Amino acid sequence: MTDPSPLGRPVSVLVIDDVQDAADSLALYFRAIHGFEAQTALDGEQGLKLAIADPPDAVVCDIGVPRLDGFQVARQLTDLLSPRPLLIAVTGFEGTFPREQALQVFDHYLVKPADPDEVAALIDAHVRRPPGEGRRLG
């Protein structure tokens, strides 16, 4: 388990993935190992609604989700939420072009199967960053 959150409350994460087992497993990992509060959504539209209703600290989103794809979700969250949550693309799309395109709207781009410890470390670093420090792309 990571050190207690500097937020004074549990870190909140939204996992958006159309593969229910993948979404549920990552959310369970975040809860059990890191003490994060984690919600799941199986499509982009549901994820967007959840994020607007209860803005998370971080969103881990598959790019290829139905209804609204990950790019649309990330763009809308950027437009609608302030402060904007950390946006992490976790996807099966590989290659230079998808990565470059994703990093225009996401803070980080990871190829499946992503190491859950790496995802949690990105989230932890984000919540520990001083307010106002810029986005880190990678």
C-alpha positions as CSV (number, residue, x, y, z in Angstrom):
1,M,0.0,0.0,0.0
2,T,1.2,3.5,-0.8
3,D,1.7,6.2,1.8
4,P,-1.5,8.0,2.9
5,S,-2.9,10.4,0.4
6,P,-1.7,14.0,0.7
7,L,-5.3,14.9,-0.2
8,G,-6.6,14.1,3.3
9,R,-9.0,11.5,1.7
10,P,-8.6,8.4,-0.5
11,V,-7.4,9.0,-4.0
12,S,-10.4,8.5,-6.4
13,V,-9.9,6.7,-9.7
14,L,-12.3,5.9,-12.6
15,V,-11.5,2.9,-14.8
16,I,-13.2,2.9,-18.2
17,D,-12.8,-0.3,-20.1
18,D,-15.3,-2.3,-22.1
19,V,-13.7,-5.6,-20.9
20,Q,-15.5,-5.9,-17.6
21,D,-12.9,-8.3,-16.1
22,A,-10.1,-5.9,-16.9
23,A,-12.0,-2.9,-15.4
24,D,-13.0,-4.8,-12.3
25,S,-9.6,-6.3,-11.8
26,L,-7.8,-3.0,-12.0
27,A,-10.3,-1.3,-9.7
28,L,-10.0,-4.1,-7.2
29,Y,-6.2,-3.8,-7.3
30,F,-6.4,-0.1,-6.7
31,R,-8.8,-0.6,-3.7
32,A,-7.0,-3.6,-2.1
33,I,-3.4,-2.7,-2.6
34,H,-3.3,1.1,-2.7
35,G,-6.5,2.1,-0.8
36,F,-7.8,4.1,-3.7
37,E,-11.6,4.6,-4.2
38,A,-12.2,3.1,-7.6
39,Q,-15.3,3.1,-9.9
40,T,-15.7,1.4,-13.2
41,A,-17.5,2.1,-16.4
42,L,-17.9,-0.2,-19.4
43,D,-18.3,2.5,-22.1
44,G,-17.2,6.1,-22.6
45,E,-20.6,7.6,-22.2
46,Q,-21.1,6.0,-18.8
47,G,-17.6,6.9,-17.8
48,L,-18.1,10.6,-18.7
49,K,-21.4,10.7,-16.7
50,L,-19.7,9.2,-13.6
51,A,-16.7,11.6,-13.9
52,I,-19.0,14.6,-14.2
53,A,-21.2,13.5,-11.3
54,D,-18.2,12.8,-9.0
55,P,-14.9,14.1,-10.5
56,P,-12.1,11.6,-9.9
57,D,-8.4,12.4,-9.3
58,A,-7.5,10.1,-12.2
59,V,-9.1,8.4,-15.1
60,V,-7.7,5.2,-16.6
61,C,-9.3,4.8,-20.0
62,D,-9.1,2.3,-22.8
63,I,-9.0,4.2,-26.1
64,G,-11.3,1.7,-27.9
65,V,-14.3,1.8,-25.6
66,P,-17.8,2.0,-27.2
67,R,-20.3,4.9,-27.3
68,L,-17.7,7.6,-26.8
69,D,-14.1,6.5,-27.5
70,G,-11.3,7.3,-25.1
71,F,-10.3,10.4,-27.1
72,Q,-13.8,11.8,-26.9
73,V,-13.9,11.1,-23.2
74,A,-10.5,12.8,-22.6
75,R,-11.4,15.8,-24.6
76,Q,-14.7,16.3,-22.9
77,L,-13.2,15.8,-19.4
78,T,-10.6,18.4,-20.3
79,D,-13.3,20.9,-21.4
80,L,-15.8,20.2,-18.5
81,L,-13.7,19.6,-15.4
82,S,-11.5,22.0,-13.5
83,P,-9.2,20.9,-12.2
84,R,-9.0,18.2,-14.8
85,P,-8.2,14.7,-13.6
86,L,-5.0,12.9,-14.6
87,L,-5.8,11.1,-17.8
88,I,-4.1,7.7,-18.5
89,A,-4.7,5.8,-21.8
90,V,-4.3,2.1,-21.3
91,T,-4.9,0.5,-24.6
92,G,-4.1,-2.4,-27.0
93,F,-3.2,0.1,-29.8
94,E,0.6,0.1,-30.3
95,G,2.9,2.2,-32.5
96,T,4.1,5.7,-32.8
97,F,1.0,7.3,-34.4
98,P,-1.5,6.1,-31.7
99,R,0.9,7.2,-29.0
100,E,1.4,10.6,-30.4
101,Q,-2.3,11.1,-31.0
102,A,-3.2,9.9,-27.5
103,L,-0.6,12.2,-25.9
104,Q,-2.4,15.2,-27.4
105,V,-5.3,14.6,-24.9
106,F,-4.0,12.1,-22.3
107,D,-1.2,12.7,-19.8
108,H,0.2,9.1,-20.2
109,Y,-0.1,6.3,-22.7
110,L,0.4,2.7,-21.7
111,V,0.0,-0.4,-23.8
112,K,-1.9,-3.4,-22.5
113,P,-1.3,-5.3,-20.5
114,A,-0.2,-2.4,-18.4
115,D,1.6,-3.0,-15.1
116,P,-0.9,-2.0,-12.4
117,D,2.0,-0.9,-10.2
118,E,3.1,1.5,-12.9
119,V,-0.4,2.9,-13.3
120,A,-0.8,3.3,-9.5
121,A,2.7,5.0,-9.4
122,L,1.6,7.6,-12.0
123,I,-1.6,8.3,-10.1
124,D,0.3,8.6,-6.8
125,A,2.9,11.0,-8.4
126,H,0.0,13.1,-9.7
127,V,-1.7,13.6,-6.4
128,R,1.6,14.3,-4.7
129,R,2.6,17.0,-7.2
130,P,2.4,20.6,-6.0
131,P,-0.7,22.4,-7.2
132,G,-0.3,24.2,-10.5
133,E,2.6,22.0,-11.7
134,G,2.1,21.2,-15.3
135,R,1.1,17.9,-17.0
136,R,3.7,15.2,-17.5
137,L,3.4,13.4,-20.7
138,G,4.7,9.9,-21.2
